[in-house]
Amino acid sequence: MKEIKYGVLLDFYGDLLTEKQRRALDLYYNEDYSLLEIGEHLKISRQGVHECIKKGAEHLEEYENNLQLYEKELQKEAVKNEILAKLSELAVKDLQEIRNLLDTL
């Protein structure tokens, strides 16, 4: 779950990080590279990768604490799921069309 969260946070706030932090976090959380592989790719030590990921993740958390984009996205998804659940209880015939409309939100 942590990997998914940081992947999403990276999508929201990645452009606010340094290029090295963004790339290290992307390789670590989205591409599942090891610290050693990231170090080879970025030409820095394993310890340097660890620090880069740690600092980058701290920045992502700070941005999320201030802007709440991830939290708002989770809330929207919860509302969407609640609407779909209520509609399915009503046996709405056009449920797929309604799902498509909700996905556009």
C-alpha positions as a Markdown table, in Angstrom:
| # | Residue | x | y | z |
|---|---|---|---|---|
| 1 | Met | 0.0 | 0.0 | 0.0 |
| 2 | Lys | 2.9 | 2.4 | 0.8 |
| 3 | Glu | 4.3 | 1.8 | -2.7 |
| 4 | Ile | 0.9 | 2.8 | -4.3 |
| 5 | Lys | 0.6 | 5.9 | -2.1 |
| 6 | Tyr | 4.0 | 7.1 | -2.9 |
| 7 | Gly | 3.5 | 6.4 | -6.6 |
| 8 | Val | 0.4 | 8.5 | -6.6 |
| 9 | Leu | 2.0 | 11.3 | -4.5 |
| 10 | Leu | 4.8 | 11.2 | -7.1 |
| 11 | Asp | 2.3 | 11.8 | -9.8 |
| 12 | Phe | 0.8 | 14.7 | -8.0 |
| 13 | Tyr | 4.0 | 16.4 | -6.7 |
| 14 | Gly | 6.9 | 14.9 | -8.6 |
| 15 | Asp | 7.6 | 18.0 | -10.5 |
| 16 | Leu | 8.3 | 19.8 | -7.2 |
| 17 | Leu | 11.2 | 17.5 | -6.4 |
| 18 | Thr | 14.7 | 17.6 | -7.7 |
| 19 | Glu | 15.2 | 15.6 | -10.8 |
| 20 | Lys | 17.4 | 13.1 | -8.9 |
| 21 | Gln | 14.8 | 12.6 | -6.2 |
| 22 | Arg | 11.9 | 12.3 | -8.7 |
| 23 | Arg | 13.8 | 9.7 | -10.7 |
| 24 | Ala | 15.0 | 7.7 | -7.7 |
| 25 | Leu | 11.5 | 7.6 | -6.2 |
| 26 | Asp | 10.0 | 6.6 | -9.6 |
| 27 | Leu | 12.5 | 3.8 | -10.0 |
| 28 | Tyr | 12.0 | 2.6 | -6.4 |
| 29 | Tyr | 8.2 | 2.8 | -6.1 |
| 30 | Asn | 7.0 | 2.5 | -9.7 |
| 31 | Glu | 9.6 | 0.4 | -11.4 |
| 32 | Asp | 10.6 | -1.7 | -8.3 |
| 33 | Tyr | 14.3 | -1.2 | -8.7 |
| 34 | Ser | 16.6 | -2.1 | -5.8 |
| 35 | Leu | 18.8 | 0.6 | -4.2 |
| 36 | Leu | 21.8 | -0.9 | -5.9 |
| 37 | Glu | 20.1 | -0.8 | -9.3 |
| 38 | Ile | 19.0 | 2.8 | -8.8 |
| 39 | Gly | 22.5 | 3.7 | -7.7 |
| 40 | Glu | 24.0 | 2.3 | -10.9 |
| 41 | His | 21.4 | 4.0 | -13.0 |
| 42 | Leu | 21.9 | 7.4 | -11.3 |
| 43 | Lys | 25.6 | 6.9 | -10.8 |
| 44 | Ile | 25.4 | 7.5 | -7.0 |
| 45 | Ser | 26.2 | 5.2 | -4.0 |
| 46 | Arg | 23.6 | 2.9 | -2.5 |
| 47 | Gln | 23.7 | 5.2 | 0.6 |
| 48 | Gly | 23.1 | 8.2 | -1.7 |
| 49 | Val | 20.1 | 6.5 | -3.2 |
| 50 | His | 18.7 | 5.8 | 0.3 |
| 51 | Glu | 19.1 | 9.4 | 1.4 |
| 52 | Cys | 17.6 | 10.7 | -1.9 |
| 53 | Ile | 14.6 | 8.5 | -1.5 |
| 54 | Lys | 14.2 | 9.4 | 2.2 |
| 55 | Lys | 14.4 | 13.1 | 1.5 |
| 56 | Gly | 12.1 | 12.9 | -1.6 |
| 57 | Ala | 9.5 | 10.9 | 0.4 |
| 58 | Glu | 9.6 | 13.5 | 3.2 |
| 59 | His | 9.0 | 16.3 | 0.7 |
| 60 | Leu | 6.1 | 14.3 | -0.9 |
| 61 | Glu | 4.5 | 13.9 | 2.6 |
| 62 | Glu | 5.0 | 17.6 | 3.3 |
| 63 | Tyr | 3.4 | 18.6 | 0.1 |
| 64 | Glu | 0.5 | 16.3 | 0.8 |
| 65 | Asn | 0.1 | 17.6 | 4.3 |
| 66 | Asn | -0.2 | 21.1 | 2.9 |
| 67 | Leu | -2.2 | 20.5 | -0.3 |
| 68 | Gln | -4.2 | 17.3 | 0.4 |
| 69 | Leu | -4.5 | 16.3 | -3.3 |
| 70 | Tyr | -4.2 | 12.5 | -2.5 |
| 71 | Glu | -6.7 | 12.7 | 0.4 |
| 72 | Lys | -9.2 | 14.5 | -1.8 |
| 73 | Glu | -8.7 | 11.9 | -4.5 |
| 74 | Leu | -9.4 | 9.2 | -2.0 |
| 75 | Gln | -12.5 | 11.0 | -0.8 |
| 76 | Lys | -13.8 | 11.4 | -4.4 |
| 77 | Glu | -13.2 | 7.7 | -5.1 |
| 78 | Ala | -15.1 | 6.8 | -1.9 |
| 79 | Val | -18.1 | 8.9 | -2.9 |
| 80 | Lys | -18.0 | 7.4 | -6.4 |
| 81 | Asn | -18.1 | 3.9 | -5.0 |
| 82 | Glu | -20.9 | 4.8 | -2.6 |
| 83 | Ile | -23.0 | 6.2 | -5.5 |
| 84 | Leu | -22.3 | 3.1 | -7.6 |
| 85 | Ala | -23.4 | 0.9 | -4.6 |
| 86 | Lys | -26.6 | 2.8 | -4.2 |
| 87 | Leu | -27.4 | 2.7 | -7.9 |
| 88 | Ser | -26.7 | -1.1 | -8.0 |
| 89 | Glu | -29.2 | -1.5 | -5.2 |
| 90 | Leu | -31.8 | 0.3 | -7.3 |
| 91 | Ala | -31.0 | -2.1 | -10.2 |
| 92 | Val | -30.4 | 0.8 | -12.6 |
| 93 | Lys | -30.2 | -0.5 | -16.2 |
| 94 | Asp | -27.6 | 2.1 | -17.4 |
| 95 | Leu | -25.2 | 1.4 | -14.6 |
| 96 | Gln | -22.2 | 1.1 | -17.0 |
| 97 | Glu | -23.0 | 4.5 | -18.6 |
| 98 | Ile | -23.2 | 6.0 | -15.1 |
| 99 | Arg | -19.9 | 4.4 | -14.2 |
| 100 | Asn | -18.3 | 6.0 | -17.2 |
| 101 | Leu | -19.7 | 9.4 | -16.3 |
| 102 | Leu | -18.4 | 9.1 | -12.8 |
| 103 | Asp | -15.0 | 8.1 | -14.1 |
| 104 | Thr | -14.9 | 11.4 | -15.9 |
| 105 | Leu | -14.9 | 13.2 | -12.5 |
